[in-house]
Amino acid sequence: MKKKILSMLLVGTMALSMTACGSGKESGVSEAEYDKVVKERDQYKEELEEIKKKEEESKETKEFKVGETWEVDGKFKVTVNSVIATDYRNQFDESNPAAVYVINYTYENIGLKEDLYVNFESKVVDNAGKVASSYPGDTEKYPESVPTGAFCEAEVTIGVENAGSFKDYVSIYDDDYNEYSAIFNLEVQ
């Protein structure tokens, strides 16, 4: 992508230098060649603007609820299917959370070349603003790396100190290392 941008800038600079020297006839360049370079420059400018627009869109954080799908066109989809409270407590865990929730979610790799792995445990904040933690729950659907064209249904268990709704901050990087972020505002069902 950097090479493409560099080539766009190079062609644009060449075209501008030709423009600065006068018409194509005075510089020894035919009018057809000059027009071709100007057309290519304009096309590259449009492509560069489109790339910048996509990069800006990738930086916007979008918000979703249970059942809503976060989709980045041609790249991936993520949906939280359900959030349920569980009475299960791990006898070996000493954290003693006020509530334990199981998040069931699905993610699909639509067009990423690299495998997609989505983790819903890393950035969870409860309704009082306290960071929650993963909890050693009783789940059997673990997140897996997903190749292009495949999907995964997974479950994670989290423990919170303040029961109720919570937010899950999710970030995914594409093949060009552009970050896409979303906030899932999750209500317990």
C-alpha positions in Angstrom: 0.0 0.0 0.0 2.9 2.4 0.8 4.4 1.6 -2.6 1.2 2.4 -4.3 0.9 5.8 -2.5 4.5 6.5 -3.3 4.0 5.8 -7.0 0.9 8.0 -7.0 2.8 10.9 -5.6 5.6 10.3 -8.1 3.3 10.4 -11.1 1.6 13.5 -9.6 4.9 15.2 -9.2 5.9 14.4 -12.8 2.6 15.7 -14.1 2.9 18.9 -12.0 6.5 19.5 -13.3 5.2 19.1 -16.8 2.5 21.6 -16.1 5.0 24.1 -14.6 7.1 23.9 -17.8 4.2 24.9 -20.1 2.3 23.0 -22.6 3.3 19.5 -23.7 4.5 20.8 -27.1 7.2 23.1 -25.7 8.7 20.3 -23.5 9.0 17.7 -26.2 6.1 15.7 -24.9 3.1 15.0 -27.2 -0.2 16.3 -26.2 -1.6 12.7 -26.0 1.2 11.7 -23.6 0.6 14.8 -21.6 -3.1 14.1 -21.4 -2.5 10.5 -20.4 -0.2 11.5 -17.5 -2.7 14.1 -16.3 -5.5 11.5 -16.4 -3.4 9.0 -14.5 -2.5 11.7 -11.9 -6.2 12.5 -11.4 -7.0 8.8 -11.1 -4.3 8.3 -8.5 -5.5 11.4 -6.6 -9.0 9.8 -6.4 -7.6 6.5 -5.3 -5.5 8.2 -2.6 -8.6 10.1 -1.4 -10.5 6.8 -1.2 -7.7 5.2 0.7 -7.6 8.1 3.2 -11.4 7.9 3.5 -11.3 4.1 4.3 -8.5 4.7 6.9 -10.6 7.4 8.6 -13.6 5.0 8.6 -11.5 2.3 10.2 -10.6 4.7 13.0 -14.2 5.4 13.9 -15.5 3.4 16.8 -19.0 2.0 16.3 -21.4 0.8 19.0 -23.5 -2.3 18.9 -26.0 -4.2 21.1 -26.8 -7.9 21.6 -28.0 -9.3 18.2 -26.5 -6.5 16.1 -23.8 -7.3 13.6 -20.6 -5.3 13.3 -19.5 -5.8 9.7 -16.5 -4.3 7.9 -17.2 -4.7 4.2 -15.2 -7.4 2.6 -13.3 -8.2 5.8 -15.2 -9.6 8.7 -18.5 -9.8 10.7 -18.9 -10.0 14.5 -22.2 -10.6 16.4 -22.9 -11.0 20.1 -25.7 -13.6 20.1 -26.4 -13.6 23.9 -25.2 -12.6 27.3 -26.5 -14.8 30.2 -25.9 -14.8 33.9 -24.7 -18.0 35.4 -24.7 -19.3 38.9 -21.6 -21.4 38.1 -18.6 -20.5 40.3 -15.2 -22.1 39.9 -14.1 -23.6 43.2 -10.5 -22.8 42.5 -11.0 -19.1 41.6 -10.5 -16.7 44.4 -11.8 -13.5 42.8 -15.4 -13.9 44.1 -17.1 -11.7 41.5 -20.6 -10.2 42.1 -21.8 -11.7 38.8 -20.5 -14.1 36.2 -21.7 -13.8 32.6 -21.3 -16.0 29.6 -21.0 -14.1 26.3 -21.9 -16.2 23.2 -20.7 -14.6 20.0 -20.1 -15.4 16.3 -17.4 -14.1 14.0 -16.7 -14.7 10.4 -13.7 -14.1 8.2 -15.1 -12.7 5.0 -12.0 -11.6 3.1 -9.0 -11.3 5.4 -6.0 -13.2 4.2 -4.7 -13.8 7.7 -6.8 -16.0 10.1 -9.3 -14.0 12.2 -9.4 -14.5 16.0 -11.8 -12.5 18.1 -11.5 -12.3 21.9 -14.3 -10.9 24.0 -12.4 -11.1 27.3 -9.6 -8.5 27.0 -11.4 -5.2 27.5 -14.6 -5.5 29.5 -15.9 -2.7 31.7 -18.8 -3.1 34.1 -21.6 -0.6 34.7 -19.7 1.2 37.4 -16.6 1.7 35.1 -14.6 -1.1 36.8 -12.5 -3.3 34.4 -13.8 -6.8 34.5 -11.7 -9.9 34.1 -12.0 -13.3 32.4 -13.4 -16.0 34.6 -12.6 -19.7 34.4 -16.1 -20.7 33.4 -17.8 -23.9 32.2 -17.9 -23.3 28.5 -17.1 -25.7 25.6 -17.1 -23.3 22.6 -13.7 -21.7 22.6 -12.6 -19.0 20.2 -10.5 -20.4 17.3 -8.5 -18.8 14.5 -10.7 -18.7 11.4 -9.5 -18.8 7.8 -11.1 -16.8 4.9 -14.6 -18.0 4.3 -15.1 -19.6 7.7 -16.8 -18.6 10.9 -16.7 -19.5 14.6 -19.3 -19.5 17.4 -17.5 -19.0 20.7 -18.3 -18.4 24.4 -16.3 -16.6 27.0 -17.0 -16.2 30.7 -16.3 -12.9 32.6 -16.6 -11.9 36.2 -17.7 -8.4 37.2 -17.7 -6.7 40.6 -20.9 -4.7 39.7 -23.8 -6.7 38.3 -25.8 -5.4 35.3 -25.1 -4.2 31.8 -21.5 -3.8 30.7 -19.3 -2.7 27.7 -17.0 -4.9 25.7 -14.3 -3.1 23.7 -13.2 -5.1 20.7 -10.4 -4.3 18.2 -9.5 -6.2 15.0 -6.6 -5.5 12.6 -6.9 -6.2 8.9 -4.1 -7.5 6.6 -2.7 -4.0 6.2 -2.6 -3.5 10.1 -5.5 -1.0 10.0 -7.3 -1.1 13.3 -11.1 -1.4 13.5 -12.8 -0.9 16.8 -16.2 -1.4 18.2 -18.0 -1.1 21.5 -20.6 -3.7 22.4 -23.1 -2.4 24.9 -24.3 -5.6 26.5 -27.4 -6.2 28.5 -27.7 -9.4 30.4 -30.7 -11.5 29.2 
